[in-house]
């Protein structure tokens, strides 16, 4: 199915992951990898397909938020711009107590995400087709919004923070540019009702955490295309 023996995959997964992975979770990751490779052959989901690279750069990197003290039991979360399911599906596998909405604007990706949720029996995850800018019915509905590499943090904040309840957090997974982006996004976060709490992580992957301290003004997010053209 996946071009790698299951036992080898399990070993690589457990070597790379800083969290303990039980056999059921390892099986889910293995099946996820197989479906990712199968569908990627005809639909562009990821440029990374080598097993060890997928485990490290997609699966384990996606789990960084779980090492932070923000994802307490039973929270309602949204993965903004979920794409092939990162970080939402790996988090959903490891934390079945979290309710996770996988938000993406492309119908084919949403179909893929829905199929993965069914195949892996992820009853805590569901995929929804919508742009973040258009998801008005979900405004200030989530305890946590996370996203991975969708846009610069100043832009990403305008997509994510309107979806977060006061008292909740936004967690943006970023690379080595995280601290520079956080400094650049300080004003945008404040305008949108947020406050940057800090940058956490390691050499290759970081998480920028923004706390929602005030309701987001009704005029945000602006219509599609504007946040990228005129960042706050």
N, C-alpha and C positions, 0 to 999 in steps of 0.2 A: 504493500500500500504506500509506504513512505520512503522506501529505498534505504532504510536503516533497521537493523534488528531491534526489536522492542527492548531487550535486555540492555543493549548498548545505549539506546535512547534514555532509558531510565537512569542508567549510571551517569551519563553526561548531565542530565537534568539535575540530579541530586548533587553532583559536584559543583555545578554553577549556582544553584539556588541557595540563598542564605537562609531560607525558611525550610522547615521539614516538609517533605512531600510524601504523602502516603501512596499506596499502590493504586487506589481509585483515582486520585488526582493525577498521578503519573500516566495512567491509562488515558485519562481525558486529554492531557497535553499531547500524548502520542497520536491520538485520533485527530486532534486539532491540527497538528503538524501535517498529517497525511492529507486531510481535506484541504488545507491551505495550499499544499503543493499541487494537488489534483486540480483545483479550481484555478490556481495561478497559471496553469498551462494555457488557459484560454481567456482569462480575465486578469488584468494587471492589478494584483493586490500587493505585491512586495517584490523588490529587487533582490532580497535576501532569501535564499532557499536552502543553503547548506545547513545540515542539521545542527551542528554545534553553534553556528552563527545565529540561527533562529532561536535556539534555546537561550543564548546569552543576550542578544540584542533586542529580541522581541518579547520572549516569555519572562525571563528573569528581570530585565530592566523594567518591565511593566509592573513588577511587584514592589518597586521602591516605596510607593505610598503606604504599603502595609508595615513598613519598618518605622513609620512615624506615628505619633500618638493621636491621630485625628480620626481614623476609621474605627470607631467603637462599634459595638455590636448593634445590628439591626437598622443601620442607617439607610436612607434612600439616596442613591447616587446617580449621576449622569456622566457618561463618557461622551464628550463633545467632539465631533469629527472622528468617530470611532474607526472608520476605514476598514481594515481587516480584523478589527476587534481589539486593538491595543490602546490602552491598557485594560479595558473593561473585562474582556473574557478571561485573561489570566487571573485578574483580581476575583472575578466571579467564581472561578474554579477553586481558588484557595479559600475564599470566604463566602460560603453559601448562605450565611446569615444576612449578607448585604443585598438589597434590592437595587439592581443596576439597569438603567435604560441606556442602550447603545444608540446614540443619535448620529445619523449620517444623512447627507443630502442626496446621495446617489442610490437610485432604486436597486440596481444590481448588487451593490455592496450590502444593502439592507437585506436582500434576499439571501446572500451568503451568510450574513450574521444570524439571520433567523434559522437557517439550516443548521449552522453550528450549534445554536442553542438547543435545537431539537435533538441533534445527533449526540450531544454530550449530556443530555438531560439536565440542562442548566435552567431549572425552573425559576431561579432568581434573576435571570437576565432576559431582556426583551429588546428587540430592535425596532426603531421608529424612524421613518423617513421624514426628515425636515431639516431645513437650515436652522442653525441656532437663532438667527435673526428673526425667523418666522415662528418660532415655537412659543407663541404668546400664551397658550393655555398652560404651559409649564413654568411660567414666570414665578420666581421665588418659591419653588416647590421642592427643592432638593437640599439635603444636608451637605452634600459634597458634590462638586463638579470636578472631574479630572479630564485632562487632555494631554496629548503627546505630539509635540512638534507640528501643530497645525499652522501656526503663524507666530510672528513676534509677540512677546508677552503683552505689550501695550494694546495690540489688536485682539489677542486671545482673551484678554480680560473683558472686553466688550461683548464677546460671545458667551462667556461662561458666567460672569458675576450676576447678570440679571436673572439667571436660573437658580441662584443660590439663596436660601433663606437667610435672614439676619441671624447671625450666630453660627452660620455654617462656614465652610471653607472651599476655596478653589485650590486645586493642586495641579500645577503645570509641570510636566516632565520635559526637561531641557538638557542640552548637552553642555559643553564647556562654556558657552556664552551666557549661562544662567544668571550669573551675578551682574553682568553688564546689562542684560535685559531687565532684570529686576530694578536696577537703578533707573533705567530709562522709563519703566512703567509705573513708577511711584505716583506720578500725577494722575495717570489714567485710572489707577486703582482707587485713588481718593475720590475722583469725580464719580465713579461707579458705585461708591459706597464701601470700598474695600480698604484694607490696610495690609501691607506686605509684612508677614511675620518673620520670614527668613528663607534662606536657601540651604537645602540639605542634600547630602549625597556624597558621591565619590569622584573618581577621576574622569569617568566617561559620561555618567548620567547623574543629573541633579533634579531635585524637586523644589519648585518655588511655591511657597504656601502663602495664600492671600486670604485673610479673614474677612468675612462680610460683617461690617459693623453698623451699616445704615442701609435702608432700602435704596435700591437703584432708582434714580430719577426716571420717570415714565418715558422720556424721549430716547432712552437707550434700551436696547441696541438700535442703532440707526439702520436704515434699509440696506439690503445686500450691496456690497461693493464699497460703501462709504467708509467703513472702518479701515479697510486696507488703503484707500486713497487718501484719507485724512485721519490718521491715528490721533487719538486724544493726547 
